[in-house]
Amino acid sequence: MRSAVQVRRVRPDEGLRLRAIRLRALAEAPAAFGWTHAEALGQPQEFWDGVCREHAAGAAYTMFVAEEGETWYGMARGFVHRDYPSIVRLASMWVDPARRRGGVGAALVEAVTAWARERSASCVQLWVTDTNRAAKALYARQGFAETGRTKPHPSDPGLREALMVRMLPR
Ligand SMILES: CC(C)(COP(=O)(O)OP(=O)(O)OC[C@H]1O[C@@H](n2cnc3c(N)ncnc32)[C@H](O)[C@@H]1OP(=O)(O)O)[C@@H](O)C(=O)NCCC(=O)NCCS
């Protein structure tokens, strides 16, 4: 039986933990993200502390983590589209390989979607690497559809990203 997934928003003083999980994710699944491990590693701790405070405040950005005891084993970020404030974007989705296929990814998608609904967003959008079958299957199962829009992957020009959307009817 699957144990309940504990998902919560990051707190303002968790910049060190945020940095650690983002670096783990970038090392483990480099093609899944829009920046590189080296770029992330080059950021000073003040950067992570600032990002963490913004995410915890939850105004235009949020970060949810899956947690057990002291261990973070998954994350997903939500942010309001800079030009279209009724659109929420989901990004930085990652689950520790040892915890995959246990419903953690789905719980994180639902946490960001609930945050979007609280903000009366019209939809949640995300970019997913075209070859990422696991992520595409997860998003399709959670109600996302492909839009047909694609763009080159920001850190690997050999790959393309596809835009998926989940409408949030009022
Ligand atoms: C994609 C990812 C977040 C999925 O997390 P997860 O915790 O394993 O997902 P869940 O257990 O909630 O899966 C929910 C459903 O998604 C689908 N799914 C998830 N992984 C799948 C896989 N490898 N193959 C096929 N379907 C998959 C299934 O329908 C699954 O339901 P089921 O297990 O009952 O069949 C995880 O594989 C991951 O972190 N990958 C590396 C980083 C990444 O690709 N991030 C996405 C960036 S856009």
The ligand as an SDF file (V2000), in Angstrom:
LIG
                    3D

 48 50  0  0  0  0  0  0  0  0999 V2000
    8.4060   12.6840  -13.8680 C   0  0  0  0  0  0  0  0  0  0  0  0
    8.4680   12.4080  -12.3740 C   0  0  0  0  0  0  0  0  0  0  0  0
    8.3750   13.7430  -11.6120 C   0  0  0  0  0  0  0  0  0  0  0  0
    7.3000   11.4950  -11.9690 C   0  0  0  0  0  0  0  0  0  0  0  0
    7.2550   11.3980  -10.5500 O   0  0  0  0  0  0  0  0  0  0  0  0
    6.5880   10.1490   -9.8110 P   0  0  0  0  0  0  0  0  0  0  0  0
    6.5450   10.4360   -8.3610 O   0  0  0  0  0  0  0  0  0  0  0  0
    7.2620    8.8900  -10.2250 O   0  0  0  0  0  0  0  0  0  0  0  0
    5.1190   10.1670  -10.4330 O   0  0  0  0  0  0  0  0  0  0  0  0
    3.8310    9.4150   -9.8290 P   0  0  0  0  0  0  0  0  0  0  0  0
    4.2240    8.2220   -9.0300 O   0  0  0  0  0  0  0  0  0  0  0  0
    2.9710   10.4220   -9.1480 O   0  0  0  0  0  0  0  0  0  0  0  0
    3.1300    8.9280  -11.1700 O   0  0  0  0  0  0  0  0  0  0  0  0
    1.7770    9.2250  -11.4600 C   0  0  0  0  0  0  0  0  0  0  0  0
    1.4480    8.6280  -12.8040 C   0  0  0  0  0  0  0  0  0  0  0  0
    2.2580    9.2150  -13.8290 O   0  0  0  0  0  0  0  0  0  0  0  0
    2.5740    8.2160  -14.8200 C   0  0  0  0  0  0  0  0  0  0  0  0
    4.0130    7.9050  -14.7860 N   0  0  0  0  0  0  0  0  0  0  0  0
    4.9360    8.3600  -13.9050 C   0  0  0  0  0  0  0  0  0  0  0  0
    6.1620    7.8850  -14.2060 N   0  0  0  0  0  0  0  0  0  0  0  0
    6.0090    7.0940  -15.3030 C   0  0  0  0  0  0  0  0  0  0  0  0
    6.9180    6.3100  -16.0780 C   0  0  0  0  0  0  0  0  0  0  0  0
    8.2290    6.2330  -15.7800 N   0  0  0  0  0  0  0  0  0  0  0  0
    6.4140    5.6550  -17.1600 N   0  0  0  0  0  0  0  0  0  0  0  0
    5.1160    5.7150  -17.4670 C   0  0  0  0  0  0  0  0  0  0  0  0
    4.1800    6.4180  -16.7490 N   0  0  0  0  0  0  0  0  0  0  0  0
    4.6450    7.1050  -15.6820 C   0  0  0  0  0  0  0  0  0  0  0  0
    1.7750    6.9790  -14.4250 C   0  0  0  0  0  0  0  0  0  0  0  0
    0.4750    7.1030  -14.9900 O   0  0  0  0  0  0  0  0  0  0  0  0
    1.6990    7.1410  -12.9160 C   0  0  0  0  0  0  0  0  0  0  0  0
    0.6530    6.4460  -12.3210 O   0  0  0  0  0  0  0  0  0  0  0  0
    0.8610    4.8760  -11.9040 P   0  0  0  0  0  0  0  0  0  0  0  0
    2.1750    4.7720  -11.1700 O   0  0  0  0  0  0  0  0  0  0  0  0
   -0.3290    4.5900  -11.0290 O   0  0  0  0  0  0  0  0  0  0  0  0
    0.8870    4.1120  -13.1960 O   0  0  0  0  0  0  0  0  0  0  0  0
    9.8020   11.6580  -11.9990 C   0  0  0  0  0  0  0  0  0  0  0  0
    9.9580   10.5560  -12.8640 O   0  0  0  0  0  0  0  0  0  0  0  0
   11.0360   12.5280  -12.0830 C   0  0  0  0  0  0  0  0  0  0  0  0
   11.3900   13.2100  -11.1280 O   0  0  0  0  0  0  0  0  0  0  0  0
   11.7390   12.4960  -13.2340 N   0  0  0  0  0  0  0  0  0  0  0  0
   12.9860   13.2750  -13.4120 C   0  0  0  0  0  0  0  0  0  0  0  0
   12.7350   14.7860  -13.4140 C   0  0  0  0  0  0  0  0  0  0  0  0
   11.7180   15.1590  -14.4560 C   0  0  0  0  0  0  0  0  0  0  0  0
   11.6350   14.5750  -15.5380 O   0  0  0  0  0  0  0  0  0  0  0  0
   10.9240   16.2030  -14.1370 N   0  0  0  0  0  0  0  0  0  0  0  0
    9.8930   16.7190  -15.0390 C   0  0  0  0  0  0  0  0  0  0  0  0
   10.3410   18.0160  -15.6480 C   0  0  0  0  0  0  0  0  0  0  0  0
    9.0980   18.6620  -16.7740 S   0  0  0  0  0  0  0  0  0  0  0  0
  1  2  1  0
  2  3  1  0
  2  4  1  0
  2 36  1  0
  4  5  1  0
  5  6  1  0
  6  7  2  0
  6  8  1  0
  6  9  1  0
  9 10  1  0
 10 11  2  0
 10 12  1  0
 10 13  1  0
 13 14  1  0
 14 15  1  0
 15 16  1  0
 15 30  1  0
 16 17  1  0
 17 18  1  0
 17 28  1  0
 18 19  1  0
 18 27  1  0
 19 20  2  0
 20 21  1  0
 21 22  1  0
 21 27  2  0
 22 23  1  0
 22 24  2  0
 24 25  1  0
 25 26  2  0
 26 27  1  0
 28 29  1  0
 28 30  1  0
 30 31  1  0
 31 32  1  0
 32 33  2  0
 32 34  1  0
 32 35  1  0
 36 37  1  0
 36 38  1  0
 38 39  2  0
 38 40  1  0
 40 41  1  0
 41 42  1  0
 42 43  1  0
 43 44  2  0
 43 45  1  0
 45 46  1  0
 46 47  1  0
 47 48  1  0
M  END
$$$$
